[in-house]
Protein backbone atom coordinates (compact mmCIF):
# COMPACT_ATOMS: atom_id res chain seq x y z
CA UNK A 1 0.00 0.00 0.00
CA UNK A 2 0.98 3.60 -0.53
CA UNK A 3 -0.61 6.71 0.97
CA UNK A 4 -0.61 10.41 0.11
CA UNK A 5 -2.07 13.52 1.73
CA UNK A 6 -2.37 16.96 0.24
CA UNK A 7 -4.09 20.05 1.46
CA UNK A 8 -4.40 23.75 0.83
CA UNK A 9 -5.61 26.79 2.70
CA UNK A 10 -8.38 28.62 0.89
CA UNK A 11 -9.23 32.33 0.96
CA UNK A 12 -11.20 33.59 3.95
CA UNK A 13 -14.15 34.45 1.73
CA UNK A 14 -14.18 31.09 -0.09
CA UNK A 15 -17.63 29.46 -0.01
CA UNK A 16 -16.85 26.11 1.62
CA UNK A 17 -20.24 24.78 0.50
CA UNK A 18 -18.59 24.38 -2.92
CA UNK A 19 -16.22 21.81 -1.37
CA UNK A 20 -19.07 19.93 0.29
CA UNK A 21 -21.06 19.84 -2.96
CA UNK A 22 -18.06 18.70 -5.02
CA UNK A 23 -17.20 15.92 -2.56
CA UNK A 24 -20.83 14.73 -2.57
CA UNK A 25 -20.83 14.69 -6.38
CA UNK A 26 -17.36 13.33 -7.12
CA UNK A 27 -16.54 11.31 -4.02
CA UNK A 28 -18.38 8.12 -4.97
CA UNK A 29 -16.50 7.97 -8.29
CA UNK A 30 -13.31 7.08 -6.42
CA UNK A 31 -14.91 3.82 -5.33
CA UNK A 32 -14.62 2.70 -8.95
CA UNK A 33 -11.10 4.00 -9.66
CA UNK A 34 -8.69 1.07 -10.08
CA UNK A 35 -6.32 0.59 -7.17
CA UNK A 36 -7.74 3.31 -4.89
CA UNK A 37 -8.49 1.63 -1.56
CA UNK A 38 -9.50 4.81 0.26
CA UNK A 39 -9.97 8.50 -0.36
CA UNK A 40 -10.93 10.70 2.56
CA UNK A 41 -11.78 14.37 2.25
CA UNK A 42 -10.85 16.89 4.94
CA UNK A 43 -12.32 20.37 5.23
CA UNK A 44 -12.34 23.19 7.75
CA UNK A 45 -14.69 26.16 7.48
CA UNK A 46 -13.46 29.16 9.43
CA UNK A 47 -17.04 30.46 9.73
CA UNK A 48 -18.24 27.53 11.85
CA UNK A 49 -19.28 28.56 15.33
CA UNK A 50 -16.83 26.10 16.91
CA UNK A 51 -13.83 27.21 14.81
CA UNK A 52 -10.98 28.88 16.62
CA UNK A 53 -10.60 32.63 16.02
CA UNK A 54 -7.45 32.09 13.94
CA UNK A 55 -8.87 29.21 11.85
CA UNK A 56 -8.40 29.30 8.10
CA UNK A 57 -10.53 27.64 5.41
CA UNK A 58 -8.84 24.40 4.40
CA UNK A 59 -9.42 21.52 2.01
CA UNK A 60 -7.40 18.33 1.80
CA UNK A 61 -7.55 14.74 0.67
CA UNK A 62 -5.98 11.53 1.92
CA UNK A 63 -5.51 8.63 -0.49
CA UNK A 64 -4.51 5.01 0.00
CA UNK A 65 -3.67 2.92 -3.09
CA UNK A 66 -3.23 -0.79 -3.38
CA UNK A 67 0.28 -0.41 -4.85
CA UNK A 68 2.84 2.09 -6.04
CA UNK A 69 1.90 1.22 -9.63
CA UNK A 70 -1.76 2.08 -8.93
CA UNK A 71 -0.72 5.42 -7.38
CA UNK A 72 1.51 6.25 -10.33
CA UNK A 73 -1.22 5.36 -12.82
CA UNK A 74 -3.66 7.62 -10.99
CA UNK A 75 -1.23 10.54 -10.70
CA UNK A 76 -0.07 10.23 -14.34
CA UNK A 77 -3.60 9.74 -15.69
CA UNK A 78 -6.49 12.00 -16.39
CA UNK A 79 -7.66 12.18 -12.81
CA UNK A 80 -8.37 15.92 -13.05
CA UNK A 81 -11.75 15.06 -14.54
CA UNK A 82 -12.60 12.80 -11.62
C-alpha positions, 0 to 999 in steps of 0.5 A, a space after each residue: 500500500 501507498 498513501 498520500 495527503 495533500 491540502 491547501 488553505 483557501 481564501 477567507 471568503 471562499 464558499 466552503 459549500 462548494 467543497 461539500 457539494 463537489 465531494 458529494 458529487 465526485 466522491 463516490 466515483 473514487 470507489 470505482 477508480 482502479 487501485 484506490 483503496 480509500 480516499 478521505 476528504 478533509 475540510 475546515 470552514 473558518 465560519 463555523 461557530 466552533 472554529 478557533 478565532 485564527 482558523 483558516 478555510 482548508 481543504 485536503 484529501 488523503 488517499 490510500 492505493 493498493 500499490 505504487 503502480 496504482 498510485 503512479 497510474 492515478 497521478 499520471 492519468 487524467 484524474 483531473 476530470 474525476 
